[in-house]
Amino acid sequence: MLIVLMVFGAAAIALLPLARPLGARVFWVAALVPLGAFVHTLLQAPAVLSQDAARVPVERLTWIAQLDLTLDVRMDTLSWVLALVVTGVGSLVLLYCAGYFRDDEPGLGRFAAVLLAFAGAMYGLVIADDVYLLFVLWEATSVFSYLLIGHYTHRRASRGAALQALVTTTLGGLVMLVGLVLLAVQAGTSSLTAILAELPAGPLTTTAIMLVLVGALSKSAIVPLHFWLPGAMAAPTPVSAYLHAAAMVKAGIYLILRLAPAGVDVPGWREVLIVLGLVTLLLGGWAALKQTDLKLLLAYGTVSQLGLLVVVAGFGTRDTALAALALLLAHALFKSALFLVVGIIDHEAGTRDLRKLSGLGRRSPWLAAIAAVVLASMAGLPPVFGFVAKETVLYALLAAATGQTGEAPLDPAAQVWAAVALVGVVVGSVLTVAYSIRFFWGAFARKQGVDDVTALAVVSRRFLLAPAVLAVASLLLGPLAGVVDAGLAGYPALFPYPGEVAYHLALWHGLTPELGLSALAIGLGALLFAARAPVARLQGRLASEYTASEAYWDAMGAVDRLAVRVTSLTQRGSLPFYLGVILVVFVAVTTAGLLLGDSWPSELRLWDHPAQLAIGVVMIIAAIAATQAQKRFAALVVVGVTGFGMSAIFALQGAPDLALTQILVEVVTLIAFVLVLRRLPARLGDKHGSSHRLLRAGIGIGVGLVMALVALIVAGSRIEQPISLAWPELAYEIGHGRNTVNVALVDLRGWDTMGELAVVIAAATGVASLLFLRSRGDSPPRLGRAAVKRRISARLDRVREQGEQGELRNAWILAGPSLDPRHRSILLEVVVRLTFHAIIVISLYLLFAGHNLPGGGFVGGLVAGLALVARYLAGGRYELGAALPVGAGAVLGTGLIIAAGTALVPVLLGAPPLTSTYWEGEVWLLGEIEFVTSTIFDIGVYLVVVGLVLDVLRSLGGEVDRQGGDELAPAGRSGAASGSLIMEPSAPAGGAR
């Protein structure tokens, strides 16, 4: 079964390229898949019909073993019947599409692929035995139906109908998900069979079942969520025949039938379904009587029939279960055939308006005969299968109302509800007979004053094949009702029935009360059609000016207006406002959680070492000073003091790796801030002064206090020994290293580091995309010696005087002479030249020593990044290009490839991802060497960090310089500065500040 499901998906993808060469014939290929699934499902009959639980086909595919998530499918009687309907009708509809669509139909391949994918999703839905798999496929049918209903993308009506169906069914599906999760959590399993086998009583179960019913009723277009189905008639007719007659709308009925054996005992189950079902039955039937569009007539008739199915499926006795399953099968056959008939009429005659159709029965007798058979089934006339199903419904409700069910006696309330349901079903059957006759009269009869249709002189046999097969099936299953009864018997057996002889499907049960009720409904329906003129006048007087569909669009409009209002209030383009809203919500929600919680610590320890108090005081003073600083640079420096103070605390706590990392991160962050501050006013508030200072101070104090309380509570609420106590031993035994922090990053929690690397690369890409105007500009700007000589000799008098070739060859900093002389620092250039290579060597030492000593790829990368920062500060963006003449993207990508390769190579060798090993031995001259393969992963981390720093320097540094106009200017002229960060208050606009 899982293989069949996968074949549906693979075939749907394969159809896309086949549509161009095959045209409409692509549907012949598509029909082979559901046809094969239909045959496969038929072959399951011996196991399914045996009613032996041990023989029921069950398959399981492990998805996430650690979370005990599996893809479970199961085919019992109910799933088997629905799977036959989905695949059988699906194959016929796809064959029908080959005659319905022309070869030049826009989006033909997409339509075929989506329709086949929908069939696969629906097949998977009815066999799913895992609630999460069920939900995923449930929502997949909504998405595919959206694409199918909106096939005519150029039509506003199609797009609106598709959105309406998607919003309504998806909203119901999300509500259903909550109910399914509650059931799964309460039962301790996600298996639907296991959940229903031991469904506990209680308010939580009642709530969960009602939430699931919301999803089922929205999917099956039950009042008040029925409006989307008539609107969906904007779809091509094959979509209506399949989705809205045989498949998607049956998903809700299927779920009710699946829950009924256990759900019938849930308080409110029977009452909710009977009331909503009867209202839908009567409203849909009444609305169908006044439709002049044949497709809309069938749509409202479908709504009515779905209401009838909900009533019968939800009543919850053995006989109503048999009646519901028989009626579901009959409805799928006759309603899909009727939609296909309407498609033929519309396709050939060019209209569906029954007021414009005349003489069609004489022009196309075969089409009229097919329609007559399936309309008889819908109206409940013998000898077709619809009559058998309708008589079973009447018998089951009549027996329940009179207490003659052969089961345990129903309580009086249930008998009353059965009587109410019986009366409603009879009235609904009257309406069904009336609009069935109206359909045949409107489509095929001759009408006075209307010209006969001439376009349907001949309808191709291929076009008639699908509705003819469905009509023949409806006709044959009536006399073969006993065979059908044997096929459906497994589902009613799930309901208790202590009687000796159970009711069974048959074409003739004799002169029974239900036969009399059926005859009464047929007679009254015929009279109602005969009185169609006064009925139409009555409907006109009772017509409501406000429909459910209009209520939906009004609600959507209100949502749009509310969204605009909220957006205008909150999206002001003010970063302080955004931060204020976020922080206020954080304070309010967290405070409420703290007040409602009971995990306050019993004791308070202010520090572990007296030096922590001194460091804390310094950090507090620095934080307060940052709020009082008048200049941006001063504020930046005092903010950095808090970060360095945190580094000191880490060092005191015996965490040198964290301390070293924090220091380096703080330094790189300060430099990044300085790069940005060059283009901002030196003093705070020069352009945008601070307002509402008291409010901002209050928010800041509130956030600080809440965070302090959270830290205290979290630190004092631990009741078990932390898992980190075992990490040193794990790091040595598993990761072969003594530096617990580094081993954790590259081995024990390597997947976390992989995710962090992806985040780092995304951040670097985001920063670059914001700064580079035309392109990412990843190629580093470089000045060769010849270029330096030409530019200097042309623009800098000072350099021209000193520009001898030997001096240029021996320049301490290659790009130094390219700077404005006022912004050069010879001392800085000398220091950088002397220390650059030493810093790179130190970074490599930290990289390779980090497995056992403080260091690692992250720390080493930051140190190498600081070396690049020094080159940039000394010589600008050209010097940065000379220091590392490769693109930042190349460095980042190489690092990610190395890290990912280290994770995947063990898989190729048959080991889990990120499995590490080590090698140790004696090496001449170097002595004893130990190498762990996770070091290769650390090299990837090293390169990613270097690439990030390089990208920040090239974007916030070099690109900002270029946009600011750092072209060389003659000495003495106020030219723009380069990347040098020497702070000069007299620096011109665009220069360093």
N, C-alpha and C positions, 0 to 999 in steps of 0.2 A: 504493500500500500504506500509506503514511503517512497518507493521507487517510482510508482505511478505519479505521485505528487511531484517528484523531481522532474519527471518527463514532461509534465505540463509546463513547468517553468522553463526548461531548456527549449522546448518546442516553441513557446511564445517568443523567446528571443530569436530563434532561428527563422521565424516567419517574416521578420522585418526586411531582410535582404531579398526574400523570395517574392515579395509583392510586385516589384518592378517587372521582372521577366514574366511572371505568371498572370498578373492582373487579378481579376475576380476569381480566377481558378485557384488562388492561394487558399480559399476557404475549403476547397476539396482536401487539400493537404491538412489544413487545420482540423477538419472534421475527423480525420483518422485517429487523433489523439483521444478525444472523449469517446469515440466509438470503441477503441481498444480498451479504455477504462471501463466502459459499459460491459464488454465481454468479460473482462477480468472480474468485475463485481458479480456478474452472473455465475461465474465459476466458483465464487465463494458460497453459493447457496447451500450446498450440503452441510457445511460447517455451521452456517448461520441458522438454518432452519432446524437443525438438530435440537435446539434449545438446551444444549449441553454447555454449561459455562466453561468447561475445560477446552471445548473445541472452538470457542469464539476466536476469530482471527485477531491477534494482538501483536503489535510491533513496538519496539522501543529503541530509540537512538539517543545515546548519551550526548548531552549538549555541553553542560558545564558540570563536571563530576564533583568539583569541590563544593558547589552550591546545591548539589543533588537535583539539577535541572535536566530533564530529559524530554525528548519529543516522543510522546506516547500517542499511538493511534489504535483505535479499536472499532471493529465492525460487528455490531449486534444487529438485531432486526430493524430497529429504527434507523440506524446509520445506513444499513443496507438498502432500505427502501428509498431513502433520500439520495443516496449515491446513485442508484439506478435512475432516479428522476433527473438529477443534475447532469449525468453523463449522457443519458439517452436523449433527453430533450436538447441538450447542448449540441450533440452531433447533428441532429436534425436542423436546428437553427443555423448552424454554420453552413450546412449544405444549402439551406434556403438563401443565405447571404450571397452565394455564388450567382443566383439569378436576380437578387434584389439590387446589387450594386453593379455599376458599370466599371470597365477597366480603368477609366480615367477619374474615378472617384478620388478626391483629395484625401490624403491620410489613410488610404486603404490598408497599407501594411500595418500602420499603427493600430487601426481599429481591429484588424484580425488578431494581432498580438495581444491587445488588451482584453478582447473578448475571450480568447483562449486562456489568458492568465486569470481572468475572473472565474472561468469554469474550474480551473485548478484550485483557486482559493476556496471556492464553494465546496468542492470535493473534499479538500482538506478540513474545512470547517466541520462537516458532518461526521467525519471519522476521528476528529481530535478527541483525545481523552485527557489532555492536560489543559487546565484552565487558562494558562498563559499562552499556549499555542492556539487555543480556541480564540482568545482575544486578538492575537496578532492577525489571524486569518479573518476574523470578524471585521476588523478595521481595514484589512486589505480589500475586502469586497466593497466597502464604502468608497475607498480611493479609486478602485477600478470602475465602479459605477459612475463616479464623478467624471472620469475620463470618457466613458461611453455615452453618458447623457449629453455631455458637452462636445460631442463629436463635431457638430457643425459650429466650429469656433467663431465663424463670422457672424453668427446669429446671436443677438443679445438674449433672446428668449432661451436658447440652449445654454448659454453660459449662466444665466440666472437660475434656471432649473437645476443645473448641475450643482451650483453652489448651495442652493436650498436643500437638496438631497444630502449633500456632503455634511453640511452644518448640523442638520437635524439628526441624521443617523450617527455621526461621529460623537455628537454631544451625548446621545443615549448610550453609545458604546463606552464613553469615559465613565459615565455613571455606573454602567454595568461592571466595569473593571474594579471599581471600589467594592462592589458586592462580591465579586469573585475572589478578590484578595482577602476580604473578611472571612469568607468560607474556607479558603485555603489555610489561612493562619489558624483559624479555630480548629480545623480538622488535623492540622499538622502535615498535610500532604496537598499537592496540587493535582492529584488524580481526580477527575470528575466522578468516576465510578466509585472510588473510595469515599469521597465526600458525601455523595448521595446515599451510600450504603448505611452510613451512621450519622445522619443529619441530626444534630442535637436540637432540643427545643429550647427556646429562650428568646429574649428581645433582640439579641445580637444576630441570631439566625434569621429572625423575622425581618430585621432591617436589611440584612444582606440579600435575602430573597427578593424583597421589594425593589432593591436597587438593580438587581439583575433583570427583573421584569421591566424596568424602565428601558433598558437596552433592547429587550425583545420586542416590546410594544412599539418603540420608535422604528425599529427595522421593518416591522410588519405593518406600518402605516395605520396604527390604531389611534382613534380620537384621544387626545387632542393633537396628536402628531401625524395626522393622516394627510395633511395638505400637500406634502412633498410628492406623493405618488401621482396624482393627476398632473402636477406640474412637470413631472419627469417624462410625460408623453411628448415633450419636445425632442426626445431622442429618436434615432432611427427605429423603425418598427421591429426589427429583429431584437434590439435591446429590450424593448417593451415585452416582447414575447418570452424572452429568457429571464431577464432580471426581475421584471415586475409581474410575472405570472407563474413561473416555474421554479425560480432559484432564489434570488436575494430576499424577496419578501417572505419566502418560506423559512428563512433562517430564524426569524423570531418565533414562528410556530414550532420549528424544530426544538428550539431551546425550551419553550414551554412544555412540549411533550417530554423532553429529556428530564426536566425537573419535576414533572407532575407526580410520579409515583411517591416521591418523598415530600414534595412541596405542598401537596394537597392538605396536609395536616398543619401547615403554617397558618396562623391566624390571619385572616383577610385575603388569603390566596383566592378562594373561590369567589368571594364577593367582588373583589377588584376586577377579575377577569370577566365575570359575567356581565357586570354593569358596563364596563368599557367596551366589551365585545358587542353587546346588544345595541348600544348607542351607535357604534360604528356600522353594524349591520343595517340598521334602519336609516341612518343618515346617508350612507353610501348608496343604498338602493333607491331612496327617494331622489337623490341627486342624479342618479343614472337615468331616471325617467324623463328628465328634461334636457338631456344632452342631444345636440344635433350632429356633433362630431362623433363618428363611430368609435374612434380611438378613445376619446374621453368617456364615451358611454361604457366601454369596456374597463377603463381605468376606475371609474367610480363603482362599477360592478365588482372589480377586484377588491377595492376597499371594503365593500359590503361582504363579500365572501370571506375575506380575512377576518372580519369581525365574527362571522359565524364560526370559523375555525378556532378562534381564541376561546369562544364560549364552550365549544365542545371539548377542545384539548385541555382546558383548565378545570373542567368539572370534576375530574378525578375519580371515575369509576371504571371498572373493567370494560363495560359496554361503550361508554363514551370514548375511551381510549381507542377501541377498535373502530368506532365511527369516525373519530378524528383522523386516524391514519388513512382510512379508506377515502374520506372526503379530500384529504390533502392530495392523494394520488389522482383522484378524479379531477380535481381543480387544476392540477398541473397539466393534465392532458387537454381538457376542453378550453381552458383560458389561453394557453400558449397557441393552440390551433386557431382560435378566434383572432388573436392578434396577427397571426400570419395571414389569415384571410383578409383582414383589413389592409395589411401591407400590400397584398396583391391588388386589391381594389384601388388603393391610393396610387400604386405604382403604374397601373395600366389606365385607369380612368382619370387620374389627376386630381381627384377630390375624395374627401372622406365625409362630406356633408350629406347626410341622408336626405335633405331637402332637394338635392340636385341629382340624386341617383334614381334611376327608373329603368325597369325592364332588364335588370342585370341577371335575374334568374333565368330568363329565356335565352339570354346571350351566352351565359356560362353555366349550364346546368350542373356540371361536375363541381364547380366551386360552390354553387348553391346547395348541392347535396352534402358536401363536406360541412358547410356551415350549419345545415339543418341537424346533422348528427350531433355535432358538439354543442349546439344550442339546446338540443333536447337533453343532453347530459347536464348542462348547466341548470336547466329548468327542473330537472328531476323527473323526466318522462321515461317510461320503460321502452325498450329493454336495455338501454345503455347503462354504463357503470355509474353515472351520476345519480340515477334513480336508486341503485343499490345503496350508495353511500348516504343519500338523503333519507331513505327509509330507515337505515341504521341509526342515524342521528335522532330521528323522531322516536324510534323505539326506545333508545337509551334514555332520553330525557323523560319520556312518558313513564317508563318503568321506575326511574328514580323519583318522579313526582308522586307516584302511587305507592312507592315502597315495595314494588314487586321486582326487585333487582336480583334476587337469588343470592345476594351478598349479605354481609352483616347489616342489620337495619340501619338506614341513614337516620341521622337525627332530624327532628322536625324542621329545623332551620334549613338544612340541606334540601329537604323535600320542597319547601317553599321556593327556594332558589331554583330548583329543577322546574317547578311549575312556571315561574317567571321566564326562565330560559326557553321553555317549550312554547309559550305564547309568543315570545319574541321571535323565535325561529320560524314559526308558522307565518307570522306577519312578514318577516323578511323573505320567506319563500314566495309569498304572494308578489312582492316587489320584484323578486328575481324572475319569476315567470313573465311578469309584465314587461320588464326591459329586455328579456330574451326575445319575446315576440316582436317588440319594437325594433330590435336590431335586425331581425330577419326581414321584417316589413320595410324598414328603412333602406336596407342594402339591396334587396332583391325584388321587391314588389314593383308593379307598375303604378305610377301615380298620375292622377289627372293634372294636366297643365304642366307636366314636366317631360321634356324630351327624353326618349330612351337613350341609354348609354350605348355607344357603338364601338368604343375602343376595346371592349373585352370580347371580341368575337372569338378569339382563340387565346387560351392561356397555356403556356408550355407545360408539358408534363413534369419537367424538372422543377418548375416553380410550384406545382401542386403537390410534389412528392411529400414534403415535410408535413403540411397540414393534413394530407390524406392519411399518412401513417398514424398520426395522432388521432384522427377521427376513427380509423379502423380499430385502433387500440381501445378507444372508449366504447366502441360497439361490441367488440369481442369480449372485453372483460366483464360485461354484464352477464351473459350466459355462463362465463367462466368464473363467476364470483366465488365458487367453492375453492377453486385453485388459488385465487387471490387471498381468500381467508386463511388458507394454510400458510401462505407466505407472510401474512401479517400477524399470525397468532403469537409470535414470540413477544411482541410488545405488550399486548393486553395481559399476558400472563404475569407481568410484573405487578399487577394490582390484585389484591386479595379477592377471591371469589369462592366462597364455601359451597355454592350451589352445585348440583350434580350435572346439569346440562346447561352449558353456556350458549348465549346467542351467537350465531355465526352468519357470515355474509351469504346471501342467496338472492337470486333474482325474484323468487316467488316464495313468500311465507304464508300465503293464504289471505283470506279476508280478515285483515287485522286492523286495530285502531290506527296504527301508524299509516296504513294504506289509505284509510279514510281521511286522515289529516293531510296526506300528500295530495289526494284527489281534491280536497277542499282548497288547498293552496293553488292548485293548477286552475281550477274553475274560477276562483276569485281573481287570480292573476290575469286570466283571459278577459274577464269583465273589466278589470282595471285598464287594460290596454284598449278595449273597445270604447271606454269613456275617456280616452286620452285628451280630447278637446277640453271638457270641463276640468279635468285634472290639471292640464296646462294652465288654465286660467286661475285655478286655485294656487298653483305653485307660484304664478306671477304675483298674486296678492301676498303670499307668505314669504316671498323672496327677501332674504336679508341683504342689506346694503353693505354689510361688513363680514367678510369671510375669514376663515382661519389663515388662508394664504396672505391676505392683507395684514392680518395681525402679525404674522411672521415678518413681513417686510417693514412694518412699523417698528417692531422690536429691533430689527437690524439697523434701521435708521436711527433709533434712539441710542443704540450702542455706538454708532458712528458719531453722533453728536456729542455723546458723553466723552468719547475718545478725543474728539477735537477740543472739548472744554478742558479735559484733564491735561492734554498736551499743552494747551496755551497757558495753563497755570504752572505746569512743572517744567516744561522744556523752554526755558527762557534764554538759553545760551550762556548761563552764568555758572561757572564751575563752583564757586563758593555756595551757591544755592543748592546745586546737586549734592555736594558733599554734606551740606547742612541737613537736607532731607534724609539722606542715608544714615547719618549719625544720629539724628533724632529718633528715627525708627529703631535703630540698633539699641539706643539707650532705653526706649520704652519697652521693647519686646524683651530685652535681656533683664531689665529690672523686674518685669512681671514674672519672668521665669525664676529669678532669684528669690523673690518674695514668696512664690508658691512652692519652692523647693524646701527640702528639709535636710540638706547635706552641708550645713554650715559646720566649719571645723570647731572642734572642742578646745583647741589650744592654738596660740599664735606665737610663732617664732620669727622675730624680725630679721635676724641675720645668723650666718654660720661663722663669720669671721669679722672682727671689728673693722677691717679695711673695707668691707662691703658697705658699711654705713658711710664712711668717708666718700667712697665712689658714688654712692647714691645721692649724697648731698651735692656733690659736684654736678651730677647729671641733672638734678632738679634745678640748680642755679642756672645751668646752661639752657635748659628748656624754657625757664622764665625769661632769661635774657633774649632768647630767640624771638619772643613775642614783643619785646621792647626795642629790638634793633631797628635802626632807621635806614640802614643800607643793606642791600641784598647780600653782598659778599659777607658782611659781618654776621648776618642772620645765618648764612650757610655755614660759616665756621663754627658758630656756637651749636648749631644743630649737629654738626659732626662730632662735637664733644660727647654728646649722648651716646653715639655709636661706639666711640673709642672707650667710653666708660663701660659699655656692655662687654666689650672685648676683655677689659680688665677683670670683670666679674667672672667671665668664662675661664680665664687663666687661673683665678683664685680657686675655682671649683675643680681644677685638675683636668681641664679640657683644652689642651694647647691647640688641637686642630681647629676647634670652633673659634678660639681666640684669634688665631692666625687668619682664618677665613674671614671673620668679622672685620678685622683691621683692613685687610686687602679690599674687601667689598666696600668698606667705608671710604677708602681712598679713591677707588675707581668711581664711586658714586659722587663724591665731591668734585672730581674732575669733570664728570659729565654735567653736573650742575653749573660749574664754571663756564663750560663751553656754551651752555644755553644763556647764561647771564650776560655774556658779551654783547648780545643783541637786545638786551633789556635795559631800561633806565637804571642808573646806579642806585638811586634812592627809592625806597618803597613808597608807593602812593603818589609818585610824580604824575602818572597818567590816570591811574585808577585808585582812588583813595579808598581806604577801608571805611565801611559804614556798619552800623549796628554792632558796634564793638562789644557792648555789654551782652548782646545776644550770642555773639560768637564766643565770648569768654565763657558764658554759661554752658554752651554746648561742649566746649573743650573740657571744662571742669567735669561735666557730667560723664563724658566718655572716659576721662581718666579715672574717675572714681569707680565707674562700672567695671573697667578693665582690671583695676586693682582688686575689686571684690571677686571677679571671676578667677583671677590668679590665685587668690587665697583659698577660695572654695575648691578649685580644681586640685591645688596642691594638698589640701587637707582632706579630700574625700576618698583618697585611695585606701582600699581595705585589703588588697592583695599585694603580694610581692610583684614588682614590675618585671616584665619579660626581659627588660634590658640587662638584668643581672646575669642572665645566661649568655649574653651576646659575646663577651670576651672569649669564653670557651668555644662557642659556635664559630667565631671568627677564626680561631686558630685551627679547629678541627675540620671545618668545612672550607673556609677560605684560605687556609694556610698563611695567615698573616696575624700580626700582633697589634696592628693599628685598627682597633674595632670600628672607628668611624669610617675609615676608608674602605675597609672590607665590606662593611654594611652597604656603602654606596655602590660598589662595583660588583658585589657578589650576592650577599644575603638579600638585599632589596634592590637588585639590579633593574628590575622592571620599573620601579619608581624612578630611578635615575634616567631610564630611557624616556619616560614621560616628561621628566624635567628637561631633558635635552630638546625634546620636541617643542616644549614651551619656550625655551631660550631662543631657538631658531625662529619661532613664530614672532617673538618679541623683537628680535633683530630685524626681521623682514618688515614688521610694522613700523618701526622707527625709520627705516630706510625709505619706505613708501611715503611717509609723511614729509620727508625732507627733500628727496630728489624730485625735481620738478618734471623732467622729461622722461628719464629712465632711471633705473637703479644706480647707474653709473658705477658698476662694480669694478670696472677696470681701474686700477690705482693710477693716479696721475704721477708721472715720473719726469724728471729732468735729466737727460743724459749730459755728459760733460760738454759735448758740442752745443747742445741746446742752451746749457747754462752760459757758455761763452758768448753765444750770439745774443741772448737776451740781456746779459749784463752789459756787453759792449754797446748795445743799442740804447739802453735806458738808464743805466746807473753810472753817473760820472765817477763816483768814488770807486766802483768796482772796475771801471775801465782803466783807471789809473793803476790799479793793482792787478789787473786781469791777465797776467802772464800765464802761459800754459802750465808751467811747473807749479805755480801756486795753486791753480785750480785742481791739478792732479793730486795735490797733497792737502786739499781742504779738509779740515776736521769734520765738518758737516757739509755734505755735498750740496744741499739746497740752501745752506745758510746764506751765501751771497745773493740768493734770489729774494731775500727779505728786504723790506725797507730798512735802511741803516739805523733809523731811530728805534727800531724794534728788535734789533739783534742784541744778543748777550753772548759775548765771546766766552765768558766764564761758564755759562750754561752749556754752550757747545762743547767745550773741552771736557767738562764733567760727564756729559752724556757719552762722548766718544770713549772716555776711559772706562765707563761703567756698563755700557750697553751689553757687551758680550759676556761680561761677568754675570750680569743679571740673568741673561738667557741660560747660562750654565747652571746658575742657582735654581732656576725654574725647572730645568731638566732633572737636577738632583732631587728636588722636591717631588717631581713626578715619579721617579723610579724608587725613591726611598719611602714613599708614602705608604707602602703596604705594611711596613713594620715600624716606621717612625712617623712623626708628624709631617704631614704633607699630603700628596696625592694629586690627581689630575686637575681638580678644581683649583686648588691653591697654586699649583705650578702654572696653570693657565693664567691666573690673575697676575702672578709675578711677571710672566712673559708679557702680558698686556701692559703692565706698568712700564716695562722697557720700551714698548712701542709708544706709550704716552710720552715718555721722555724724548724720544726722537721727534715726535710731533711738536712738543713744546719748544724744542730747540730749533727746528728747521721748517715747521709748517707742513702743509699737506704734501708737498713734493718730497720732503724728507721722509715722510711716512711711506710714500710709494717706493722710495729707494730702500727703506729698511725691510719691507716685506712686499716684494713686487708681484703679488698674486691677489686675486679678488677675495673679498671677505666671504662671498657666497661659496667659493671653492673651498676655503678653509672650513666653513661650517658644514658643507656637504661631505667633505672628506671625513671629518670627525664623526658625523652621524653614520656614515657608511661603515666606518671601522667599528663603532659601537654596535650597530645592528648586525654586522657580520660576526662579531664575537658572540652575539646572542644566538645566531642561527646556525653557525658551524656545528655546534654540538648536536643539533637536530639531525644534520646530515650523517652524523656518526652514530645515531641511534640513542643519544642521551637527551635529557630535557634541555630546553633553552637555558643559556647562561651557565651551564655546567662548567666549572673550572677544574683545571688540573695544574700540576706544578712539576718542575724539573730542577734537580739540584746535582751539582757535581763540581769537580775541580777543573779550573781553567788556568792554563799557564799564565803566569805573571799576575793574574787577578786573584788567584786563590779560589776559595769556595764560593760558588755562585748558586743562588736559588732564584728561579723565575717562575712566576705564577701567571697563567694565561689571562686572568682577570686584569693584569697590567695592560694588556692590549686594549681592553675596554676603557681603562683609565686614560690611555693615549687618545682615544676618541673624545673623552670628556675634555682633556687638555686642549685639543684642537677646537672644539666647539666654543670653549671659553675664550680662547685667543681670537677666534673669528668674531665672537660677540663684541669684544673690546675693539677690534679693528673696525667693525661695522659702525660702532658708536663714534669712533674717531673720524671715520670718513663721512658720516652723515652729520652729526652735531658739530664736528670740527671742520673737515675739509669742504664739505658741501656748503655749509653755512658761510665759510670763507669765500667760496666761489660765487655764491649768490650775492654776497656782500661786496664783490668786486675787488678781489685781492690781486688784481693785475699789478705788475711792477710799475712803479712810478719813479721818475727822476728824483735824485736827492734834493731835498729842500722843498719839494712840492708835496702838498697834503694828499698823498696817495693813500689807498686803503691798506690796512695792515694784513699780514698773512696770518698763519695759524699761531703765531707767537702769542703767549698769554702774559706778556709783561704788562702789568697794570699801569697805564699812563692816563691821567685824567684829561690830557690834551689830545688823546687819540681821536682822529676824525671819525665821522659817521661811517659805519661799516668796518671800522678797525677794532683792534683789541681794546678792552676796557678793564 
